[in-house]
Amino acid sequence: MLRIITDSTCEASEELMSHPRVSVVPLSVVFGQVALRDLIDITRDEFWKRLPDSNPLPTTSQATPGDFTKLYRQFTEAGDEVIAITLSSKLSGTYDSAISARDAMPGQPIDVVDSLSISVGLGLMVQDAVAFVEAGKTRAEVVAHLLTMREKVHLLFALDTLEYLQRGGRIGKAQAFVGTLLKFKPILAIVDGEVQPVTRVRSSAKALEAMQDALAERVSARGPQVKLGVTHAVVPEEAARIGQALLARFETPHLLFSALGPVIGTHVGPRTIGAAVYPGP
């Protein structure tokens, strides 16, 4: 059997994340001196209730090599093959942990893929990996597809504020927007695995419109081969509306919808909405 391992920054449907071929390695969110494993020790609802009153803000911690080793050993000893798909190596050391664990088990059928993405961008890649496995593709075929796919996934976020990203130290090239923290709503992209600024507007409504326009400009494909992902930080109704608008715009029925989890949420803050588009093969 071919197993798919991802990490807890992957945002996807509950059905996909609980798929029998999928296993999830948790990152941690740290409140003070207490590290809580994402989706194990703290739920999404618990995190979003706790975040507004947290002073200082929580930090996050990458998955360890041991987290991956445990699953690698469990699966390979059972005769299974493994593909681990992690969040961008440029945003976390989790990819390095997955590599270190693999290198400590030479000769085992394990591949590690750097998604160069996060959240629903990573979710779309895991979704395709599972579909390919169920279609009978080999480990090499799945990895080859993922390496091609990661260059085509476009992921944008409309944030209510840059405060969380700045204080968390993951702001990257979006640092250029910091001087307008209070006046504008920023739109950011994950490009080649890094956070990059796209534009900034004066209201949340305009930010969501601009995010949709930017995705439509970046992806010319239309039709059922296009796959979409939408995620949100405690604004489900607004995110659902954006999801429906994108479905109509890209003329596709395929939408992966999810709430933002604690690790990504720590860095982007409440009222964030993210959207990803994969144009297909």
C-alpha positions in Angstrom: 0.0 0.0 0.0 1.1 3.5 -0.7 0.7 5.9 2.2 0.5 9.7 2.2 1.8 11.7 5.1 1.3 15.4 5.5 1.5 17.9 8.3 -1.2 19.8 10.2 -0.8 23.0 8.3 -2.6 21.2 5.4 -6.1 22.5 5.2 -8.7 20.2 3.6 -12.0 18.5 4.1 -12.5 16.2 7.1 -13.1 13.4 4.6 -9.7 13.9 3.0 -7.8 14.4 6.2 -9.3 11.2 7.7 -8.8 9.1 4.6 -7.3 5.7 5.4 -4.3 6.4 3.3 -3.6 9.8 4.9 -1.7 10.4 8.1 -1.0 13.9 9.7 2.1 14.9 11.6 1.2 17.7 14.0 3.1 21.0 14.4 2.6 22.8 17.7 1.2 26.2 18.8 3.0 27.5 22.0 1.1 29.6 24.6 3.7 30.8 27.0 5.6 27.7 28.0 3.0 25.2 27.0 3.2 23.6 23.5 0.0 22.2 22.2 0.0 19.8 19.3 -2.2 21.1 16.4 -5.5 19.3 16.2 -4.5 16.9 19.0 -4.1 19.0 22.1 -6.1 22.0 20.8 -8.9 22.2 18.3 -9.6 25.0 15.8 -12.5 26.3 17.9 -10.5 26.3 21.1 -7.6 28.1 19.4 -9.7 30.9 17.9 -11.4 31.5 21.3 -8.1 31.7 23.1 -6.1 33.8 20.5 -7.7 37.3 21.1 -6.9 37.4 24.8 -3.3 36.0 24.4 -0.6 38.3 25.5 2.0 37.7 24.3 0.8 36.1 21.1 1.4 32.4 20.8 4.3 31.1 18.7 4.6 27.9 16.6 6.9 25.0 16.5 7.8 22.7 13.6 7.3 18.9 13.6 10.3 16.9 14.7 12.2 14.1 12.9 10.9 11.7 15.5 7.3 12.6 14.5 8.0 11.4 11.0 10.2 8.4 12.0 7.3 6.9 14.0 5.1 6.8 11.0 7.8 5.9 8.5 8.7 2.9 10.6 5.1 1.8 11.2 4.3 1.8 7.5 7.6 0.4 6.1 7.6 -2.4 8.6 4.1 -3.3 7.3 5.5 -3.4 3.8 4.0 -0.1 2.7 5.6 2.7 0.7 5.4 6.4 1.8 5.2 9.8 0.3 5.5 12.7 2.8 4.2 16.1 1.5 5.0 19.0 3.8 4.5 22.7 4.0 7.0 25.0 2.3 10.6 24.5 3.4 11.0 28.3 3.3 8.4 28.8 6.0 9.2 25.9 8.4 11.8 23.4 9.3 9.2 20.6 9.1 10.4 19.6 5.6 14.0 19.2 7.0 12.6 17.1 9.8 10.9 14.8 7.2 14.1 14.6 5.2 16.2 13.8 8.3 13.9 11.0 9.3 14.0 9.5 5.8 17.8 9.7 5.7 18.0 7.8 9.0 16.2 4.9 7.3 18.3 4.3 4.1 16.9 2.0 1.5 13.3 2.3 2.6 10.6 3.3 0.1 10.1 6.8 1.3 9.9 10.1 -0.7 9.6 13.6 0.7 8.0 16.4 -1.3 8.4 20.1 -0.5 5.0 21.5 -1.5 6.3 25.1 -1.6 2.8 25.9 -0.3 0.7 25.8 2.8 -3.0 25.5 3.9 -5.4 24.8 1.0 -2.5 24.9 -1.5 -1.0 22.0 0.3 -4.5 20.5 0.7 -5.0 20.5 -3.1 -1.7 18.6 -3.5 -2.7 16.0 -0.9 -6.1 15.6 -2.6 -4.4 14.9 -5.9 -1.9 12.5 -4.3 -4.7 10.5 -2.8 -6.6 10.5 -6.2 -3.5 9.3 -8.0 -2.9 6.5 -5.4 -6.5 5.3 -5.7 -6.1 5.3 -9.5 -3.2 2.8 -9.1 -0.3 5.1 -9.9 3.2 4.2 -8.6 5.1 6.1 -6.0 7.4 7.6 -8.7 4.3 8.7 -10.8 2.7 10.4 -7.8 5.9 12.2 -6.9 6.5 13.3 -10.4 2.9 14.7 -10.6 3.3 16.6 -7.3 6.6 18.2 -8.4 4.9 19.5 -11.5 1.7 20.5 -9.7 3.5 22.6 -7.1 4.6 25.0 -9.8 1.0 25.5 -10.9 -0.8 26.0 -7.6 -1.7 29.7 -6.9 -2.5 30.6 -3.3 -3.5 34.0 -2.1 -4.6 35.3 1.3 -6.7 38.4 2.2 -5.7 39.5 5.7 -7.5 41.8 8.1 -4.1 42.9 9.4 -0.4 42.2 9.1 0.1 42.4 12.8 0.2 38.7 13.4 2.5 37.9 10.5 4.9 40.6 11.5 5.0 39.6 15.2 5.4 36.0 14.2 8.5 36.8 12.1 7.1 35.1 8.9 6.3 38.2 7.0 9.0 37.8 4.2 8.8 40.2 1.3 5.4 41.6 2.7 7.5 43.7 5.0 7.1 46.4 2.5 3.4 46.7 3.6 4.1 47.2 7.3 4.0 51.0 7.2 0.3 50.8 6.3 -0.8 48.3 8.9 -3.8 50.3 10.1 -4.9 51.9 6.8 -5.1 49.0 4.4 -6.1 45.4 4.0 -3.2 43.4 2.6 -3.4 40.6 0.0 -0.4 38.2 0.1 0.6 35.3 -2.1 2.7 32.2 -1.6 5.2 32.3 -4.5 8.0 29.8 -4.8 7.3 28.9 -1.2 7.6 32.4 0.3 5.2 35.1 1.4 5.1 37.9 -1.1 2.9 41.1 -1.3 0.3 41.3 -4.0 -1.6 44.5 -3.3 -3.4 46.5 -0.5 -6.8 48.0 -0.5 -8.9 50.1 2.0 -11.6 47.6 2.9 -12.2 44.0 3.5 -14.8 43.8 0.8 -12.4 45.3 -1.7 -9.6 43.0 -0.6 -11.8 39.9 -1.3 -12.7 41.2 -4.7 -9.1 42.0 -5.5 -8.0 38.5 -4.3 -10.5 36.9 -6.7 -9.4 39.2 -9.6 -5.8 38.4 -8.9 -6.4 34.6 -9.0 -8.4 35.0 -12.3 -5.5 36.9 -13.8 -2.9 34.4 -12.7 -4.9 31.3 -13.9 -6.4 31.5 -17.4 -7.9 28.0 -17.3 -11.6 27.5 -17.0 -13.6 24.3 -16.7 -14.0 21.1 -14.6 -10.3 20.4 -14.6 -9.7 23.4 -12.4 -9.6 22.7 -8.7 -10.2 25.3 -6.0 -9.5 25.6 -2.3 -10.9 28.2 0.2 -10.1 28.5 3.8 -11.0 31.0 6.5 -10.4 32.2 10.1 -13.8 32.3 11.8 -15.7 33.8 8.9 -17.4 30.8 7.4 -20.3 32.6 5.7 -18.1 35.1 4.0 -15.6 32.4 2.9 -18.5 30.2 1.6 -19.7 33.2 -0.5 -16.2 33.6 -1.9 -16.1 29.9 -2.7 -19.3 30.0 -4.7 -18.1 33.1 -6.6 -14.9 31.4 -7.5 -16.7 28.2 -8.6 -18.8 30.3 -11.0 -15.8 32.3 -12.2 -13.6 29.3 -13.0 -16.6 27.2 -14.3 -15.7 24.2 -12.1 -17.6 22.1 -9.5 -14.4 21.3 -7.5 -14.0 23.2 -4.2 -12.0 22.1 -1.2 -13.3 24.1 1.8 -11.7 24.3 5.3 -11.3 26.3 8.4 -7.8 27.6 9.2 -6.0 25.7 11.9 -3.9 27.0 14.9 -0.5 27.0 13.2 -1.4 29.1 10.2 -3.9 31.0 12.2 -1.2 32.2 14.7 0.6 34.0 11.8 -2.4 35.4 9.8 -4.9 36.2 12.6 -8.7 36.2 12.6 -10.9 37.2 9.6 -8.3 36.0 7.1 -9.6 34.2 4.0 -7.3 32.3 1.7 -8.0 30.8 -1.8 -6.0 28.5 -4.0 -6.4 27.6 -7.7 -4.9 24.7 -9.5 -5.5 24.8 -13.2 -5.2 21.1 -13.7 -2.8 19.0 -15.7 
